[in-house]
Amino acid sequence: REIKRERKYDGLIFDPPAFGRADKGKIWKIDRDFPILIDKISLLLSENPCFVLLTCHDEKFTENDLILLLRKSLTNIKTKGKFECGQLILKSKNYKYSNPL
């Protein structure tokens, strides 16, 4: 929708579900639809983007898979940036326990 409106953003945050249903019953499957979503990221970025934050809640996509998909999508972006990846961790107040998100 935002691509059709020709909107551009300096930063993007994507946190797609592993599975979901749209209003009209269309099914979202991360293994099928996530690469398509990533391919469109460059169409939403301004000329001088600041960041893209991308999460994935599926074991089928490793950190390296995400970086490769994102780099491929952003090859036409002239701004040079860096790619970082890692696991999101929720720490408890006493820091004895932590849980991956």
Secondary structure, DSSP 8 states (H G I E B T S, - for coil): -TTTTT--BSEEEE---SEEE-TTS-EEEHHHHHHHHHHTHHHHB-SS--EEEE----TTS-HHHHHHHHHHHTTT--S---------EEE-TTSS-EEE-
